[in-house]
Amino acid sequence: MASIQERKNGNLPEYFPGKKDMLNNIVTFMAKKHPQALFAEFPVSPTSYDQGYRKITYEKLANAVNAAAWWIHEALGGPGKDFETLAYIGINDPRYNILVLAAVQAGYKLFLSSPRNSIAAHAHLFRSLDCKVLITPDPTSPLLGGVLSSHTLKVLKVPSIHDLLDGKADPYPFTKTFEEAKHEPFLVLHTSGSTGMPKPILWTHEWIAAYYNMSQLDPPSGFESQDRLFQNNRVFFLFPPFHAAALFTSLIGGIANQTAWIYPLAAAVPSAKVVVDGLKHTKADALAIPPPVVVDLVRQPDLAEYVSKNIDTLIYGGGDLPEAIGSVLTNKMNLLSVYGASEIGLPTAIRRSGTFPSEDWQYVHFHPEIGVEFRHVNENLFELCIVRHSDLEEHQPVFKLFPELQVYKTRDLYTPHPSKPDLWIYKGRADDIIVFLTGEKTNPTTFEHHISSHPEVKAALVIGTRRFQAGLLIELLQEKELAQAERATLIEKIWPAIHEANQVCPAHAKVAKTHILFVDPKKPMARAGKGTVQRQATISMYEQEIDALYADAKKMEPIINGDIERLSGPLTYESLNALVTKLVRKHTGWDKFDENANLYLLGLDSLQTLFLVRDIKLAINVPELAPSTVYTNPSITGLSKAILDISAQIQLSSRESDEHRKCSIEEHLAKHVKSIDELAITSSELKGNVATREPKKSYSSRVVILTGSTGSLGSYILDALLKDNSVSHIYCLNRSSDSKSVQIQQSKSRGLQSEFDDARVTFLSAKASEEHFGLEDAEYGKLVATSTDIILNGWPVNFNIPLSVFNDQFSGIVNFLRFAIQSKNHTSILFVSSISSVLGCESVCTIPEDIILTSDQLPPLPTGYGESKYIAERIFDYAAKKLLVDARIARVGQIAGPIHTTGIWNSREWFPSMIISSLHIGALPNTLGAKFDHIDWVPIDVLAEVLIELLFNDVSTDEKATVFHPYNPSTTSWSDLLPTVVETLSDLKSEPVEVVPYQEWLSRIRSDMESKDFDVEGIKRNPAVKLLDTYESLFKDEKRLDISTTRAQGGSQKLRGSQAIESKWMEDWCRGWFS
């Protein structure tokens, strides 16, 4: 079996690495210096391997380029005057590469249009490029008939590949230097057009130089370059010749790496058999093929076996590969993933020296010197971005294409390896994310890969954007019309695979049998040139069928739910309890559960909630029943009582409702106060009847415990602690088992320190609600012995969940208080609370920096989140009095973006979303409402430093919790900042953005959402639609409450010296959201 070896630096051609020149000049150099060096091999016949392969040396390549340049010159009456565009659509042979170089030599530029483009797409591209000449092989493909009838083109028949190689051609004059020609065009490709008409992409000679410089970067010590696996080796490839992947490898990479690229049959459809038949007629060291061909190979074990005995390494790219498919091959050969895009090239990847780690075959490790950053999108998904650096620009080709950008966002999503830093696995395009009407999101690629692995399935596509439920499009391998009975039979045959995928996907993304649509064989899924399915184009193609699928499924609901009997007679608690229990079992599959248990803690999700409400309405007449009723009454008993109240039209008065909330808060509080009393009895610290609290010690070396470090504020707190010389060690306690890996990416994406020395930072997987935080006794004991301070920052930020869901957080607080009284250093605790814990105090003029009791008023806002923060404050206050711990509470208000780092203010928050939507609709609101027109926001990086000062300084109050309001004492107003925002958005939009009354602004947001073209892309352009309730509440005519900040200013020099939000900061934040 051939063995692929890395080429040593001593064998590098004179041009690499770092040499700037044009590929044409390099080919000429190679033809003179190494005339017999092999450039490529291709089958003699386009239809059969029987006549064997023909070699193309660099001497032959240079001759063919000269011959083709003279042919272009003569056919068009001379050299190009202004790099006129020549389109080429041919068969898969080396003429693609030859014509690219020949067009440059003759003063033109070649445009490679995919033969799979629609007639409309071809015409659009030709018009965009003012292309008047089409080069084709002889005979011209009948596929081009429609193109020629829709667009006037001069058609040139290119000589055969053998004629170009065999005829002796004089050198075509070409004397340009790189500096003279670096900004001139080399080649034109186009985007896939998956979300609209394709757009041209122009590579210049400067782009090419940057790309081959990138490909030749030396790996860091202890690593090997994946690019160098190609060097001086023979690679059989099956990428379409018009596709960027083929040009990266067979032309640019082939010359840069001195790789001999082996062509398949020119007229054959890419398949595993084409590969194997080719390997029987020539040798190769590696195989480079797109994922669909890899799948085809695995499905034919005899072909896979032959490849494994004749190929050492299989390289796939241009799409993702199902895990089940790749796992078969890793036992047979080395499997390697490559990633690339027309705009950025194939970013150089590295791997640790040694053998291929088979378990990590799906992961890629990018070279640290190409400017790759992964920026958090949601949950565990990160977008691959290329960040411009002046010292890296010579190997960052994308900024030769987009010189105005500082950051290029690829829209490609990755997830980090759970335990190995810098390894990333591709998870699809940002465009692939499905956003359901419930607001839930899912990345469908894993589901689709699982279904696509079924032997009868060619491709699968999950749908569901702006719908309540997921659906599934299936394209079968066997192309035939299906009768209704055959469809039902096929669903049953494929259902086990769908059921398996349903078991591991989020509940809101499960696919039902009623929501499966088979693709019409006469209308196959839309595909890119590399064979991968184009999601948006396919969904658009099947828009009517998908609408019908969901409509038919809706009609089937009464039949599907025929087991639901309407309750007759007067409703009773017992009958409702039985009904709700039955329906919960139906939609969750749970067998046994406590009727008093919180259904959401057990795992009920929003989609199941919708179905539950729908079915209850089918059984009883309660039109007022809504999902919010379930959210606020999340147990069987609570929901049954609530429905009974609704059906009897019993409406609690506002006062009664407040009393109910007050009782609920006091009940939760009493439970955990009791735990504090038990601590006081058993605590050895209090047996001596200590009457006063230990004074705050001044530590020269602090050991800090931080929870929630991977969140937004937590990442900045960690960064501030690292910069504080008095902090010797930080323990980050997070629930995630791979929090260090997540932290690295979160901090890096925010421009913060992302290298964490184990001697300074320890990441522990912990559960605060469990004994000893779920840590080993030795770990816990070390924390008890060494820690001096605790920052409790981790807390679920979800305004839709009820108070009862926060019980684990309250138990965690009690455990940290237990820890504090056990600790050797009388550990101080700072709890990061929220101003929502007291914003319900409408009877006061100024909210004091103090604990507010419920005797006269209900302090928190009516959300589970605000109420939970309020109860936490009360627990800390009680413990400060009873246990004499140093408890500090920071009620945080509106947090703004950073001002000292390159991080971007989280675009999903209410204010950034408002700005993004305002750019889209071309209008800004004239007010932010009474509560936010007065801007006392604190930048997030400043707030992190303020919180540390409030914890470290001796500003606590005796025998009670010390409360701070870290609000900005230097204020400004929306009206002061508005002109800057208007000017910035107008500049970004290239047209004036107006200021309108807030009700008109809201109306425009709604109108945009209700337009027929509004889709998942519309949500990205207009994210305010997801927060309409928030904006409604902001703009209510309410009085503004003053917030006392006296104690916070006294405890923090940073806060006292804070500047008001500046116009320049606002401009930077705005531009950051659109970069």
N, C-alpha and C positions, 0 to 999 in steps of 0.2 A: 504493500500500500504506500502511496506517495506520502511524504511527510513534509508538512509546511514549516518552514524555518524563518526566523526573523533575520533580516539582512543586517549585518553589522555596519557601523558607521563608516568603516574604512572603504566599503563598496559603494558609497553614495556617489551619484554622478556629480560632475563639477558644478552643476547648477543648484545643488541642494545641500543643506537647507538654506533659505533666506535669499537666494539669488533672485533678482528681479529681471525677468525677461519675458518675451512673448512666446507662447507655445510654438508658433511658426519658426522662430529663430532657434528654439531648442531642437525641433525636429531636424532643421538644416544642420545644426551642430552634430547631432547624433548620426545623421547620414554620412557625415564626413569622418567623424572620429570613431564611430562604431557601426559601420554600414551593415554588418550582418547580425546586429542585435535584433532580437525578435520583438515585434510590436504586437502582432495578433495572428490568429489562425482562424480560417473560416471554411465551411464545407464548399467543395468545388461546385456542387450542384445545389440549387436552392431548395430542392424537393427530396433529395435522397443523400444518405451518407455513403452510398456504395462507391462513389468516386473518391472518397477520402477527403482529407483536409489540405488546404493550401496555406503556406506561411507568408506573412508580410513582414519583411525586415524593414528597418528604418530607411535603408537605401531605397527600397521599393515604395515605402510610404511617401518619402519626399518626392519621388518621381511622380506618383499618382496625384499628389497635391498640386505639383506644377502643371501636370496634364489637365487637371480639372480647372485650375485657374485660367489657363490659356483657353480652354473650352468656354468658360463663362465670358471671358474677354471677347472672344469672337462672336458668341451667340448674342451678346448685348451691345456690340459695337464699340467696345473699349472698356477701360477700367471704370469703377464706380466714382461718381463725383461727390456724393454726400452720403456714402454708406447706405445706398438704397437697399431695401429689404427684398430678399429672395426667399420664398417659401419652399421647403422640401418635404414631400410626403412620399416615403419609399418603403422598401422591404428591409428586413433585419440583416443588413450586411455592412461591411466597413465603409461604404460610400457615405454614410451619415457623417462619420468623423472626417473623412477626406474632404467632403464638401464644406464642412465648417471651416477647416483651415484654408481651403481654396478660396472661399468667399472673402475671408480676411485678406488674403494675399492679393486678390483682384480689386480690393477697395469697396466691397459690398459687406452686408451682414446677412447671415443665414437665419431664417426663422423656422423652427421645428414645430409644426402643428400636429397635434395628435390626430391620427386618422379616425379615432373614435369620437371626435367632436361632432356635434350636430351641425347641420348646414348653417343654422343661424349663428352658432358659435364661430365657425370658420369665417363667415362673412364679417362678423363683428371684429374679429382679430385682424383680418386683412385690411378692413377700413381703418382700424386704430393705428396700424403700422404703415398705412399708405402703400400696401404691397400690391404690385402689379404683375409680378412674375412668379409662376409656380413651376418648380422642377420636379419631375417624376421619372421613375424608371420606364422602360418600354417593355411591355405595354402599360398604359396608364390604368390604374385601378378603377373599376366601375364605381367604386365608392365615391370617387371624385366627380362623378357626373353632375350631381346636385350642386356641388360647390361651384363648378364652372358655369352652370346655368344661372346661378344667383349672383355671381360676381365676375366682372370682366377681368380676365387674367391672360397673360402671355404664357403659354405652356412650352417648356423646354424638356426634351427627352435626354436624360443624362446618359453618357456612355456606360457600358457594362463595367462591372468591377474588374473583370479580367482585361478589358481594353485599357482602362486607366493604369493598371499595374504593368502591363506588358509593353505599351508603346514608350519609346524613349522621348522624354520631353525636355526641352530646354528649361533652365531655371527661370521662373517668372520673377521679374525685378521686384525686390522687396527689401528696402534698405532702412525702414523705420526703426528707431531705437525705442526702448520701453518708455523713456521719459517723454518722447514725442507722441507716443500712441496710447499712453496708459488710460486716458479718459475716452478713448475711441471704443466703439462696440466690438465685441468678440462674437456674440451669439444672442439670439432672442428665443426664450422659451415662453411658457404661459402657465398661469395658475390652473388648478384643476377645475375651477368653475363649480365647485360643489354647492356653493350658496348663491350662484348667479352666473352671469356671463364671465368666462375666463378673461384674465387680464395679462398683458404681455409682461415679461420679466427680462430686462436687458442686462447681460453680463458684459462688463468692460474688461479690458486687459488688466486693469488694476484689481478688479474683483478676482480674476483668475490667479494673479500673482499672490494675493492675500490667501486664497484658498490653498494653493500648493505650499505656501509657507506654513499654513496651519497644519497641513497633513504631514509636514516634516519636523514638527516640534519634537525635541528629545523628551522622552518620558522622565518623570522624577526618579530619584534613586529608589531602587526596589520595585520598580514597575516596568512593564513592557508596553510598547505602543501597538495598538491593534492595527494601525495603518501599515506598520512595517511587516505584518504578516503577509501582506500582498507583495512585498518587494522581492524582485527577482524570482517570482513564482508564476505558475500557470494557473489561471482561474477561469473556469467555465461559468459563463453568466447567462442569465435568461431575462434580464430587464429589457423592456422595450427601448429601442435605440433613440427614440425621440424624447424619452423621459430623462429627467435630471439625474436619476440614479445611474443610468447607463453612461452618461457623460462624465459624472464624477469619477466613475470607475474606469471605463474603457478608454477615455480620452485624457482627461486631466490627470487622474490618478495613475492611469497606465503609463503616461510619460514620466510623471513625477517619481513613481515607484519602480519604473522599469519592469512592470508587470506585463506578461503576455496574456491577453484576454482571448478566450476561446469562444467563438460564436456558435450558436445552434443553427439548425436549418433556417434559412431566410423566410421560407414560405410556410413554416409549421406553426400551429397554435401551441403556445407554451404548455408543457405538460411534463410529468415525471418520465414518461416514456421517451420523449424527445431528449431529455437529459441522459438517460441511460444509453440510448442508442448512440448518442454522440460520444459518450465516454468509451464505448466499444471501438471507436475509430480513432481516438486520440487520447493522450494522457493529460491529466490535470492534477494539481495539488489541492485545489479548493473549489467549492461550488458556491456561487452567489445567485440566489433566486428569491423571488417574492413569496410571501406566505401562502397564497393559494396553491402554488406548485409544491411547497413543502407538505401541505395537507394531502395533496394528490399522491405524493411519494409515500407517505406513511400508510395510506389506505391500500397500497399495493406492496405487501411485505417482501415479495420477491425482488421488486425494483429497489426498495430501501436496503435490502441485504446487499445487492450488487454495488450500490453507491457506497455503502459502509466499507466494502472491501477495496474500493478503488479511490476513495477520497478521504483525506484526513480531517478536513474541516468544512462544515457547512455554514455559510453566512447568509442570514436572511435580513431583509429590510424592506421599507416601503409600507409597513403595516405591522400589526401585532400578530402573534402566533398563539393559538390556544395551548394552555399548559399541558393538556392531555396529549397533544401532538408532539410538542417539544420533548416531553419526558420520554417518549418512545425512542427518540433519536439520540438523546444524551448517553444512552447505554451503548451506542454503536459508533459514535464519532464526536468530535468537538463541535459544539453548537455555539454560534456567535451572533449576537444581535447588533445591527448597526442602525443608526438614526440619521436622518438628514432631511433637508428641505431645499427647494430651489433657491430660496433667498439667502440661506446661511451655509450651504454646502453640507458635507458630512463632518460635523464637529469631531475633532480628534478625541478618540477614546483610549483609555489605558486599562491595564489589568495588572494585578500583582504578579511578579515574576514567578514562573513555575507552570505547572499544568493548568489546564482549564478547570475551574471549579464547576462541576456539572450541576450542582444544586443552584447555582447563580446564573444559569444560562440566559434568563430573561432580563437580567440587570445590566446596566451600562454605567461606567465610571468615566466621566468626562475629564479631559486634561485641565488642570487648574489654571493654565495660562491662556484660555480662550474666552474668559469672561462670562462663563455660564453661572447663572443664579437661578435657584428655584424659589418662586414666590408663592406664598400660601394662597389657595383659592377657597377651599372649604374642607372641613374634616381633615382627611389625610391626603388631600390632593394638592399638588403644587404645579404651577405653570413654569415651564422652562423659558427663561429669559436670557438674552445676551446683553450684557451691560458694557457700555463703551468705556475703555480705559486707554489713555494716551500711549501708554507703554506696550499695549497689546494690539494696537490698531493694524499693524502690519500683518497680523494673522487673524483679523476679524473681518471677513469679506462682506458681511451684511451691511456694514457701515460705509462700504464703497457703493452699495446699492441705495442706501438710505442715509446720506451724509447728515441730514438734519436731525436724526434721532440720537438720543443718549441711551435709550433702552429699546431693544427689539423684543416684543412679546410674540412667542411662536404660536400660542394657543394650544400647545401640546401639553398634556397633563401627565404627571409622574407621581409615584408614591415611593417614599424612601424604604430601604431595606430595614426590617425590624430590628436588626442588631449590628449590621455592618455599615459604618459611615461611608458616605459618598457613593453608595450604590443605589441606583434608581431604576424602577420598573415602569415602563410605558403603560398608561391607563386610558389612552384615547385623546380625542380632541376636546377642547372646551366646548366646541359646537355640539359634541355628542351628549353633553349633560342634558337630561330630561327634567324639566320642571313641571310638576303636576299642578292642577288647579288648587290642590290643598297647600301648595307652597313647598311640599316635600321635593327632594331632588334625588336622582339616582344616576350613576354612571353605568350604562348598560353593557359595556364591552365584555365583562366576564361572563354575564348571562349569555350574550350572543355567541361567544366562543364555545361555551358548553353545548349549546344547541347545534352549532355548526359542526361539532365533532360527531354528530349522529350520522351513520352511514348513508342515510337517505337524504340528507340535507346538504345543499350547496352553500347556502348563506342564510343568516337570520338577522333580523333588524327589530329592535324593541322600539315601540312608539308610545306616545302618551302625553306629549307636551300640550299644556293647557287643557288637559282632560283629567278626570278623577282617577282613572285606572290605566294601567299599562296594557298594551296590546303587542302582538308579535306578527311580523311579516316573515314568511318562510319561503325560500326559493329551493325547489327540489332539484336533485341531481338528474332525475329522469324527467325530461321535458315532454309532458303530455297534458292534454286537457283532463280535468278531473270532474267526474260526476259527483253529485252531492253525497251519495253513499261512500264513494271512494275518499272524499275529504274527511268524512267522519272516521273511516277506518284508519286513515293516515294519522289523524290527530291522536287516536288511541295508540298507534305504534310509536309515535314520537313523544307521547305524553310522559313516559318515565324519565326522559332526559329533561323535559320542562319541569317536571315535579322536583327533580334533583336540583335544578337551578333555582327554583322557587325556595327550596329549603335554606339556601345560603344567601339569598338576596334580601334586601330590606322588605319588610312586610308590605309597605306601600307600593312596591315595584313588582309584586307577584303577578303572573299572567294566568288568567282563567281560560278554560276551554272555549268559552263564548267569545274570546277576544283574539282568535288566531285567524290570520288571513294568508292563503297561499297565493304566491305570485303567479301571474299569468305567464306561461312560457313564451307567449308572443310579445311580452313586455317585460324582459328581464330587468333586474335591479340595475340602476345606473352605476357605472364603474369608472374609476380613474384609469389612467394609462397603465398603471402597475397592477391592475386587476382588483384593487380593493373597492369595496362598496362605498358609494357616495351617499351619505345618509340623507342630507336635505334634498338632493335631487331626486332620490328614490321616493321619499315621502311626498314631495310635490307631484311626482308622476302618479302616485296612488292616492291623491287627496280625496277623490270622490269615493273610491272603494273603502278608504279608511272611515270616512264619514258614515257610509252605509253600514260598515262593521259595527261601529258604536251604536248607531240607531237600532240595528237589529238586536244587539245585546240588550239595549234598554227595553225593547219590546218583550224580550224573553224574561225580564225580571219577574213578572207575576207568575210565570210558569216555573222558573227556577225556585222562586220563593213560595211555591204552592204548599209547602209544609207549614206555612205560617197561618194559623187560624185566627180569624178576627175574634177578639174577646167580646162576649155578649153579656148583657146585664150590667149592673152597676160595677164600676171598677173598685177593687179592694186592694189593699197593700199586698195581700197574699197572692192574688192573681197576677199583679204587676211584677212581684218578685220572681214568680215562676217564669213569666214571659221573658224578663230581662236576663235571667240566668240561662234560659234555653238559647237565647239569641247570642249571648256572649260566648257560650260554648260553640255555637255554630260558626262564628266568625273568627274564633281564635284557635279552635281545636283543643282547648284545655279541657281536661276531664274534671279535676277537682280543684277547687279554690275557695278561699274564705269569702263569704258574701260581704264581709266588712272590709276586705282588703282593697287597697287602691289599685284599680285596674291598670293604671299607667305604670305603676311600679312593677306590675306583673308582666307588662310588655304590650298592652293595647296601644295601637298607633292611630294616627289621624284618619287613615283610609278606613280602618276597621270601625272607627267611631262614626264615620259617614254612613257606612252600611248598617251599623247598629241602629242609628237614628232612622234611616229609611225603613227598616223592617219593623221598628216599633210603630211607625206611622201607618204601615200596612195593617197592623194588628189592631190599633186603636186610633181614634180620631183625636189627635193632639197636634194640630197644625203649628202651634207655637213652639213645639219641641225643636231644639237646635243643638248642634254639636257643643256649643258653649254650655248647655245644660249638663252634658256629660263631663266636660272639663271641670266644672265647679262642683259636681256631685259624682266623684269618680269611683264609687263602690256600688255594688248591687243594691244594698239597703238604701244608700243615699239617693241613688238615681230613682229607685222605685218611689220613695217618698216625694222626690221633686216632681215626678210625673203626676203623682196623685194630686199634688198641690196645683200643678198647671191645669189638669183636667177639671178640677173643682174651681178654677179661676180664683185661687187664693193668691193674692199678691201681697207680699210683705211690704209694709210701708218703709220709707227710707230709714226711719228711726229704728224699726224692728230689724231691718237689714244690718244696720250698724251694730245693733246689740248682738246680732248673731255673729258678726265678725269679731266683735270684742270678746265674746265668750270663747270663740275658737282660739283666738290669740292667747287668752289667759289659760286655757286648757293646755296648750302646747308649752307655755311658759312654766306652769305649775309642775308638769312632768319633769322638766329638766332642772328646775330649781330644787326639786327633791333629790336629784342626783348630786347637786352641789352640797346639799345638807349632809348626804351620806359621805361625801369626800371630807367634809369638815370634821366629822366624827372619827373617821379612820386615819386622817392625815397626821403623821408624826410631827409635821411642821407646826401644828396647832395645839398639840398636847400640852405644851408649856404655857398655854393661854396667852399667847403673844397679843398685845393690844395695839401695836402699831406696825405699819408696813416697813419692810427693809428699805432704806434709802437707795435710790438709783446709783449703782456703782459706775465708775468711769473706767472702762476697759481699754487697755492699750491693744488688746488683741481680742476681737469679737468673733464668735462662731454663730452664724445666723441660719435659722431654718426658714425656708421660703416655700410656700405652697402655691400652686398655679403658675409656675414659672414659664410654662410654654405658651400662656395666653398673651394677649397684646400688652396689657400693663405689666404682667409678670415678667415678660422679656426685658422691658426697660428697667424694672426694679433690679433684676439680676445684673444687668449691665452696670447700673449705678453702684451696686454693692461691689462689683469687681474693681471699680475705679476708686473705691474707698480703701485707703491704706490701713485703716484700723480693723478691717475685716480680714481675718486670716483664713477662714474657711466658710463655705456656703453649702448647706445641704438642701437640695431641691427635691421636695416630696411631691410626686405626681402620681396619678392613678395609672398612667400608661407604663407598659413594660419596656418601651423603647424611648423613654422621654429624652434621653441624651441626643439621640438621632433627630427627634422632632425639634428639640431645642436648637440644635445646630442650624437647621434649616429656617426655623422661625427667626432666630437672631440674625442670620445672614440676610434674610429677605428684608429685614428692617435696617440694615446697615450697621448692626451692632456687633460687638465682639462675639465671634462664633467658634473660637478655639478654646476649649475648656480643659485646663490642666487638672488632672485627677488630684494633684496635691492641693488644689485650691477649691475645686467644686466636685461634689459627689451627688450623683443622681440616683434616687431611690424610688422604687415602685412601692407606693404606700396607699392604704385605705384608712382615712382618719377615723371612720366610724368603728373600726375593729380594734381589739385590744392590742396595745403596743403598735398601733397603726399598721398592723399586719406585717411588721418587720421581725427579723430574727432577734432573739434576745440580746445577742452581742451587739448588733447594730443599734438597737433601742438603748441599751446600756451606755453606749458611747455617746449618743445624743444627750442622754440625761447628764452625763459627766462633764460634757464640754460646752454645750450650747449656752449662749448668753441672751439671745433675742430670737423672737419668732415673728414672722410676717405672714398672717393668714390672708392670702389673696385669692385662693381658689374657691369658686362658688358658681353654681349653674346660672348662666345668664339666659333665662327664658321667661318671658312675661306672660306666657299662656298656661303655665302649669300651676296647680293649686298649692296652697300652703302645705298640705299633708305630704307632698313629695319631698320636702326639705328635711324630713326627720333625720336622715343620715348626716346632714350637715350639722344639725344640733347635737347629735351624739358625738360627732367629731370635735365640736367645741368643748364638750365636757372632757373628752380624752386629752385635748391639749391643755386644759386647765389642770387635769390630774398630772400631766407631764410637768407643768410649770411648778407645782408644789413639790414634785419629786426631784427637780433639777438641782444640781449643786450650786448653780450660780443665780438662783432666784430669777429665772428667765422672764424677761418682759415680753408681752404679747401686743402686737399692733394688728387690729382687725380692720381690714379694708371694707367699710360699709358703703352705703349709698344714701344720698340725700332723699331718695324715694321712701326711706324708712320714716321720714317725718314730714313729707310734703302734704300730708293730709291735715296738718295743723292750721286750719284756716282762721281760727279764732285768735291767733297771735299776730302781731305786727312783725316781729323779728324772731326767727328761729334761733334759740340759744344753743351754745356749745355745751349741751347737757343732755342727760337722759330725760325723756318726756314720758310721763306715765299716762295710763289710759283712763284716769279717774274722770276727767272732764271732757276729753276729746279722743278721737281715734287717730293717732299720729301717722301711721303709714298709708301710702296710696293703696287702693283696693286691688292689689295684685299679689299673687303668692310670693313673688320676688321681693316686693317692698315689705310685706308682712314678715317674711323670713329674716330679712336684715334687721328689722325692728326687734324681733324676738331674740336674735343673736346678741344685739346690743344689751338687752335687758339681762340676758344670762351672764354676760361679761360684767355688767354692773353689779349684779348680785354676788358674783364670785369675788369681785374686788373687795366688797364689804365683808363677805363671809370667810374667804380664804386668804385675804390680804395679798392677792397677786397684783402685779403691776399690769393692768389691762388698759389699753389705749384704743380708741376708736376713731377712724378717719372717715367721715361722711363725704364721699367723693361726689362731685357734681359733674358738669359736662367736661369731658376730656377732649382736648383738641389734638391735632397732629403734632409730630415732632418738629423742633426747630434747629436742633444741633446735629441731626443725623440725616442720612439719605432715605430713611424710611418714609412710607406714605401712610397718611391717615386712612384707616380702614374704610374702604369705599362702600361697605354694606351698611354703615351707620346712617342715621337719619339725615344729618347735614350733608355729608358727601353725596348721598343718594339724591337729595334735593338739588344739588348743584349739577350733577350729571344729567338729571332729567330736565333741568332748566336750559342747559345747552341744547338738548334735543328739541324742546318745544320753542326755543328762542325767547324765553321770558323768565324773569325772576320775580318772586313775591316781594311786595313792598314792606312786608313786616314778617317777623318770626313769632309774633304773638307777644303777649305781655310778659311771659316768663323768659323769653329768650332775646327780645330786642335789646335788653341790657346784658351785654356780653362780659361775663366774668370767668371765662373759660381758662383752663390751665393746660399748656402743651404737655403731652404725655411724658416726654423725657424730663421736663422740669418737675412734673408731679412726682415721678419716681424718686428724684433727689429730695423733694420736700418730705415725702413719707419717711424716708430714712432718717432725716433730721428729726422729725417728730418722734421717732422711736428711740433714737440715740440720745437726744437731749433730755435733761432733767426738768421736765415740765409737767409731771404727773400731779394729780390731785389726790389728797389723802382719802383713803377708805371709800373710794368710789372710782368708777371707770372715768378716764380722762377722754373727753370728746373734742375732736378738732373738725373744723370745716376748712379744708384746704382749697378755698376759692381764691381766685385772683383778686387782690385788693386794688389793682389798677384796671379799671374797666373802660370799655368803649361801647359802641352801639352798632346795631345792624345798619342804621342809616349812615354811619361814618364809614363802614367797610363796603357798603353796597356799590359805590362808584368803582372801586377797584375790581370787584367781582364782575360788574357789568363790562368793564373795559377788557378784562381777561377773557371772559367768555366770548365777547364780540370778536376778539382777536383770534381765538381758537376756532370760532365758527365762520370767520371771514365775512360776517355780516352782522348788523347791529342786533343786540339782544335788548329787549325792552323790559321795563319794570311795570308790573301790573298789580292791581289789588289781589289780595290773597285768594279770595273766592274765585276770581277769574283764573288764577294760576291753577287752583285745584280742578276747576272745570276743564282746562286744557289737558291736564294730566289724565283725567278720566276719558276725555274724548279720544285721546291717542290710544288708550287701552282698548276702547270699544271699537276701534277701526278694524276693518276686516283683515288688514295686513299684519295686525299685531300678533307676534309669535314669540318664541324664546329669545330671538335676537332683539325683539321689541322690548322685552323686559330688561335686557342689558343696556339698551339705549335709554330706557325710561324706568329705572329701578324704583322710583317713587311710588309706582302703582302698588308695590308690595307693602307700603307703609301709609296708605291713605288714612287709616284710622288715627295713626300717630299725628299726621299733619292736621287732621281735623281738630284733635285735642290741643295741639300747639296754638292754633289760631282762635281758640275760644277767648272771648273777652273776659279774662280772669284777672284778678289783681295779682301783682307780683309780690311774693314774700321776700322780705329782706333776710339775709343769712349772716349771722354774726361770725366774724373771723378773727376776733381779738386773740383768743388763745392760740390759734394756729399760727398767726403772724408772730406771736411772742415765741413760739417754739421753733420757727423756721426762718433763718436768714434768707434762704432762697425764695421763700414765699413773699417776705417783706420787700425784697428787691425785684419781684416779678414785674415785667413790663406788660402793658395792655396788649391784646392781640393786635399785631401790626399788619398794615396793608400788604407789605412785602411777604409776610408769612402766608396770608390768605391767598395771594397770587401763586406762591409756590405750591400750596396744597391743591389749589384748583388745577394747576398745570400737571401736577403729579397724578391726578385721577385720570388724565387723558394721555399720559405718556405711554 
